[in-house]
Amino acid sequence: MKKVLILFFTILPYCITAQDNNVEKVILEFSCFKYPDTEYRIDYKKKELTCIMKYQIHNNKDSVVINKSYTFADKEFEKFRVELEQNIPDSIVRKSESALDGGGFVISYVRRNKKNSKLIIINPYRKSEKYTQEFKKIDSFFEFAYSVVKDSSGIEALDQSYRPYFTGLPIRKVSENPLEYKAWGSISGNATSKNDLIPFLESLPKDKCVIINFDNQLSYAWQEDILRLYIVKNSNLRFANMKWLKYTRKNLIEFKEKIKTIGSNQDEMDKLKNTTSYRLYMNGSAELLDNWLKLPEESIATSVEDYRKNCR
């Protein structure tokens, strides 16, 4: 019995020390040029994720956009926790690159014994192998957070935070019935560039109505290509929030009037060849575009809500 007590009191200090060294909270901070500052606090004991987003305004004061807490289950946190606790720094570790705009993130580990540590990443390059492990933590965090946060304001905060670090097509399914998708980040380029948008659109069901809310995140060139490839062909895809189409409509109407007035004047026609309206109208889509132009102007700006009423 005496030996057992000696062993117990010998091991006890190590157990207490190990427990004191356990992480209790983790704080992730995101800061990027032209983006709001966002902080996510993960409390292990409370099983709570708190999101705080704020914009800096005049006199160094902050305007808080969101400050919400969400509870999570052990199962939801398990995968991210494994990734999060890989290679925890013992003190403050800083990695940085030179950049004009700035940005980055900080992961702070709060221990029971108050021996806290930080991983500070400044101006990271997403494609750099130098930050592979750090970005694994970031991607794993957002996978976890999106599984926990379900309200629109919380999701928008996550989108704002993740956008500078995200790779891929920023489109997410938001509804199953009717089937609806929403763009949460900007999509540049057009249909001729290497992209994921056309393969995504082609992969959608063709036997039922599908809503794609681009939320005005689509480039002007892309909107014209979507018009040419899908809208004028009466596709089953319903595109919402493409604000540039009203200017495309206006330009096409003006273009058609110019064609009438210049007649056989080749010099004037050559000038028109440099316009996007010429390329759009004269590539074999003239008849389809004419039918589209005959539609009431308000029909080219159908709201997501109106699509949902009739899209089943």
C-alpha positions as CSV (number, residue, x, y, z in Angstrom):
1,M,0.0,0.0,0.0
2,K,2.9,2.3,0.9
3,K,4.4,1.7,-2.6
4,V,1.1,2.5,-4.3
5,L,0.8,5.8,-2.3
6,I,4.4,6.7,-3.3
7,L,3.7,6.0,-6.9
8,F,0.4,8.0,-6.7
9,F,2.0,11.1,-5.3
10,T,4.9,10.8,-7.7
11,I,2.6,10.7,-10.8
12,L,0.1,13.3,-9.4
13,P,2.3,16.4,-10.1
14,Y,2.8,15.3,-13.7
15,C,-0.9,14.8,-14.2
16,I,-1.7,18.2,-12.8
17,T,1.0,19.8,-14.9
18,A,-0.3,18.1,-18.0
19,Q,-3.9,19.3,-17.3
20,D,-2.6,22.8,-16.7
21,N,-0.9,22.7,-20.1
22,N,-4.2,21.8,-21.8
23,V,-5.6,24.3,-24.3
24,E,-8.9,25.7,-23.1
25,K,-9.6,28.3,-25.7
26,V,-8.4,29.2,-29.2
27,I,-8.8,32.6,-30.9
28,L,-8.5,33.0,-34.6
29,E,-8.2,36.6,-35.9
30,F,-8.4,37.6,-39.5
31,S,-7.3,41.0,-40.9
32,C,-7.0,41.9,-44.5
33,F,-6.9,45.1,-46.5
34,K,-10.4,46.4,-47.4
35,Y,-12.0,43.6,-45.3
36,P,-13.5,43.8,-41.8
37,D,-11.5,42.5,-38.9
38,T,-13.0,39.3,-37.6
39,E,-12.3,37.3,-34.5
40,Y,-13.5,33.8,-33.8
41,R,-13.3,32.4,-30.2
42,I,-13.6,28.7,-29.5
43,D,-14.3,27.8,-25.9
44,Y,-13.6,24.1,-25.3
45,K,-15.4,23.9,-22.0
46,K,-18.5,25.8,-23.1
47,K,-18.4,24.2,-26.5
48,E,-19.1,27.6,-28.0
49,L,-17.9,29.4,-31.1
50,T,-18.2,33.2,-30.9
51,C,-17.9,35.4,-34.0
52,I,-17.1,39.1,-33.7
53,M,-16.8,41.2,-36.9
54,K,-16.0,44.9,-36.9
55,Y,-15.1,47.7,-39.2
56,Q,-12.7,50.4,-38.1
57,I,-14.2,53.9,-38.4
58,H,-13.1,57.4,-37.6
59,N,-11.2,58.3,-34.4
60,N,-10.0,54.7,-34.2
61,K,-13.4,53.5,-33.0
62,D,-14.9,50.2,-34.1
63,S,-18.3,49.5,-35.6
64,V,-19.3,46.0,-34.6
65,V,-21.3,44.2,-37.3
66,I,-21.8,40.9,-35.6
67,N,-21.2,39.5,-32.1
68,K,-22.8,36.1,-31.9
69,S,-22.1,32.8,-30.2
70,Y,-23.0,29.3,-31.4
71,T,-22.9,26.0,-29.5
72,F,-21.4,22.9,-31.1
73,A,-21.2,19.2,-30.4
74,D,-18.0,17.2,-29.7
75,K,-18.6,15.4,-33.0
76,E,-18.6,18.6,-35.0
77,F,-15.5,19.8,-33.3
78,E,-13.5,16.6,-33.3
79,K,-11.9,16.8,-36.8
80,F,-10.9,20.4,-36.6
81,R,-9.6,20.0,-33.0
82,V,-7.1,17.3,-34.3
83,E,-5.9,19.7,-37.0
84,L,-5.9,22.7,-34.7
85,E,-3.7,21.0,-32.1
86,Q,-1.0,19.9,-34.5
87,N,2.3,21.6,-33.9
88,I,1.0,24.1,-31.3
89,P,3.7,26.7,-30.8
90,D,5.3,27.0,-27.4
91,S,5.5,30.8,-27.5
92,I,5.0,33.4,-30.3
93,V,5.8,32.2,-33.8
94,R,5.8,34.7,-36.7
95,K,5.9,34.1,-40.4
96,S,5.6,36.8,-43.0
97,E,6.0,37.9,-46.6
98,S,6.4,41.3,-48.2
99,A,3.2,42.7,-49.7
100,L,1.7,46.0,-50.5
101,D,-1.9,45.5,-49.2
102,G,-1.2,43.4,-46.2
103,G,-3.4,40.8,-44.4
104,G,-3.1,37.6,-42.6
105,F,-4.3,35.8,-39.5
106,V,-3.4,35.0,-35.9
107,I,-4.1,31.8,-34.0
108,S,-3.9,32.2,-30.3
109,Y,-3.8,29.2,-27.9
110,V,-5.0,29.9,-24.3
111,R,-4.0,27.3,-21.7
112,R,-5.2,26.7,-18.2
113,N,-1.7,27.6,-16.8
114,K,-1.8,30.9,-18.7
115,K,1.3,30.0,-20.7
116,N,-0.4,31.1,-23.9
117,S,1.1,31.0,-27.4
118,K,0.5,32.5,-30.8
119,L,0.9,31.7,-34.5
120,I,1.1,35.0,-36.4
121,I,0.9,34.8,-40.2
122,I,1.4,38.0,-42.2
123,N,0.8,38.4,-45.9
124,P,0.8,34.7,-46.7
125,Y,0.8,33.4,-50.3
126,R,-1.9,30.8,-50.6
127,K,0.2,28.7,-53.1
128,S,3.4,28.8,-51.1
129,E,4.5,25.5,-49.5
130,K,5.8,27.6,-46.6
131,Y,2.2,28.0,-45.3
132,T,0.8,24.5,-46.1
133,Q,0.2,23.5,-42.5
134,E,-1.2,26.9,-41.5
135,F,-3.7,26.9,-44.3
136,K,-4.8,23.3,-43.4
137,K,-5.8,24.8,-40.1
138,I,-7.6,27.7,-41.7
139,D,-9.5,25.4,-44.2
140,S,-10.4,23.0,-41.4
141,F,-11.6,25.9,-39.2
142,F,-14.0,27.1,-41.9
143,E,-15.3,23.6,-42.6
144,F,-16.0,23.3,-38.9
145,A,-17.5,26.8,-38.6
146,Y,-19.8,26.5,-41.6
147,S,-21.2,23.3,-40.1
148,V,-22.1,25.2,-36.9
149,V,-23.2,28.6,-38.1
150,K,-26.5,28.5,-39.9
151,D,-27.9,32.0,-39.7
152,S,-27.4,34.5,-42.7
153,S,-25.5,37.1,-40.7
154,G,-23.1,34.5,-39.3
155,I,-22.5,32.9,-42.7
156,E,-21.9,36.3,-44.3
157,A,-19.2,37.0,-41.7
158,L,-17.6,33.7,-42.4
159,D,-17.7,34.4,-46.2
160,Q,-16.0,37.8,-45.6
161,S,-13.3,36.2,-43.5
162,Y,-12.6,33.3,-45.8
163,R,-12.7,35.1,-49.1
164,P,-9.1,36.3,-49.2
165,Y,-7.9,32.7,-48.5
166,F,-10.3,30.6,-50.5
167,T,-9.4,28.8,-53.7
168,G,-12.0,27.4,-56.1
169,L,-15.4,28.5,-57.3
170,P,-17.2,30.6,-54.6
171,I,-20.7,29.2,-55.1
172,R,-22.6,27.4,-52.3
173,K,-25.9,25.6,-52.3
174,V,-28.5,27.4,-50.2
175,S,-31.7,25.5,-50.8
176,E,-32.8,22.1,-52.0
177,N,-36.4,22.9,-52.9
178,P,-36.3,24.9,-55.0
179,L,-32.7,24.0,-55.9
180,E,-30.8,27.3,-55.4
181,Y,-27.1,28.3,-55.3
182,K,-25.5,31.6,-54.3
183,A,-22.2,33.2,-55.2
184,W,-20.4,34.4,-52.1
185,G,-17.2,35.7,-53.7
186,S,-16.3,37.5,-56.9
187,I,-15.9,35.6,-60.1
188,S,-13.7,37.3,-62.7
189,G,-12.8,36.5,-66.3
190,N,-15.1,35.1,-68.9
191,A,-16.1,31.8,-70.7
192,T,-12.9,31.7,-72.8
193,S,-10.6,31.6,-69.8
194,K,-9.8,28.5,-67.8
195,N,-12.5,28.4,-65.2
196,D,-14.8,26.2,-63.0
197,L,-18.0,28.1,-63.7
198,I,-19.1,26.5,-67.0
199,P,-18.4,22.9,-65.7
200,F,-20.4,23.7,-62.6
201,L,-23.3,25.1,-64.6
202,E,-23.2,22.1,-67.0
203,S,-23.3,19.7,-64.0
204,L,-26.6,21.1,-62.7
205,P,-29.8,19.2,-63.4
206,K,-31.4,19.9,-66.8
207,D,-34.8,18.6,-66.0
208,K,-35.9,21.1,-63.4
209,C,-35.6,24.8,-62.6
210,V,-32.4,25.8,-60.8
211,I,-31.8,29.3,-59.3
212,I,-28.3,30.7,-59.3
213,N,-28.1,34.0,-57.4
214,F,-24.8,35.6,-58.5
215,D,-25.3,38.4,-55.9
216,N,-23.7,40.8,-58.4
217,Q,-20.4,39.0,-57.9
218,L,-20.0,38.1,-61.6
219,S,-17.8,40.2,-64.0
220,Y,-19.3,42.1,-66.8
221,A,-17.8,39.8,-69.4
222,W,-19.1,36.7,-67.6
223,Q,-22.6,38.2,-67.5
224,E,-22.6,38.6,-71.3
225,D,-21.4,35.1,-71.7
226,I,-24.1,33.8,-69.4
227,L,-26.6,35.7,-71.4
228,R,-25.3,34.2,-74.7
229,L,-24.9,30.7,-73.5
230,Y,-27.9,30.2,-71.3
231,I,-30.4,33.0,-70.9
232,V,-31.3,33.7,-74.5
233,K,-31.6,29.9,-75.1
234,N,-34.4,29.6,-72.4
235,S,-32.2,27.4,-70.2
236,N,-33.8,25.8,-67.1
237,L,-31.2,27.8,-65.1
238,R,-32.6,31.0,-63.6
239,F,-29.9,33.7,-63.0
240,A,-30.5,36.5,-60.5
241,N,-28.6,39.6,-59.5
242,M,-26.7,40.3,-62.6
243,K,-26.9,44.1,-62.6
244,W,-24.7,44.6,-65.7
245,L,-27.3,43.1,-68.0
246,K,-29.3,46.3,-68.0
247,Y,-26.3,48.0,-69.6
248,T,-25.8,45.1,-72.0
249,R,-29.4,45.6,-73.1
250,K,-29.0,49.3,-73.5
251,N,-25.8,48.9,-75.5
252,L,-27.4,46.3,-77.8
253,I,-30.3,48.6,-78.5
254,E,-28.0,51.4,-79.4
255,F,-25.8,49.1,-81.5
256,K,-28.8,48.0,-83.6
257,E,-29.8,51.6,-84.2
258,K,-26.3,52.4,-85.4
259,I,-26.3,49.5,-87.8
260,K,-29.5,50.9,-89.4
261,T,-28.0,54.4,-89.7
262,I,-24.5,53.5,-91.1
263,G,-25.9,51.2,-93.8
264,S,-23.1,50.1,-96.1
265,N,-20.5,52.4,-94.7
266,Q,-17.6,50.0,-94.1
267,D,-15.5,52.4,-92.1
268,E,-18.2,53.0,-89.6
269,M,-18.9,49.2,-89.4
270,D,-15.2,48.6,-88.7
271,K,-15.3,50.9,-85.7
272,L,-18.2,48.9,-84.3
273,K,-16.2,45.7,-84.6
274,N,-14.2,46.7,-81.6
275,T,-17.2,46.8,-79.3
276,T,-18.5,44.0,-77.1
277,S,-22.0,44.5,-78.5
278,Y,-20.7,43.6,-82.0
279,R,-19.0,40.5,-80.8
280,L,-22.0,39.5,-78.8
281,Y,-24.6,40.2,-81.5
282,M,-22.7,39.0,-84.5
283,N,-21.5,35.6,-83.3
284,G,-24.7,33.8,-84.4
285,S,-26.9,34.9,-81.5
286,A,-28.6,37.8,-83.2
287,E,-32.0,36.2,-83.5
288,L,-32.0,35.0,-79.9
289,L,-30.8,38.3,-78.6
290,D,-33.6,40.1,-80.6
291,N,-36.1,37.9,-78.8
292,W,-34.5,38.7,-75.5
293,L,-34.6,42.5,-76.3
294,K,-38.3,42.2,-77.0
295,L,-39.0,41.1,-73.4
296,P,-40.1,43.8,-70.9
297,E,-37.1,45.5,-69.3
298,E,-38.1,44.5,-65.8
299,S,-38.0,40.8,-66.8
300,I,-34.2,40.8,-67.1
301,A,-34.0,41.7,-63.4
302,T,-36.2,39.1,-61.9
303,S,-35.6,38.8,-58.1
304,V,-34.6,35.7,-56.3
305,E,-37.9,35.8,-54.4
306,D,-39.9,35.8,-57.6
307,Y,-37.9,32.9,-59.0
308,R,-38.6,30.9,-55.9
309,K,-42.4,31.4,-56.3
310,N,-42.4,29.8,-59.7
311,C,-39.3,27.5,-59.6
312,R,-40.3,24.0,-58.6
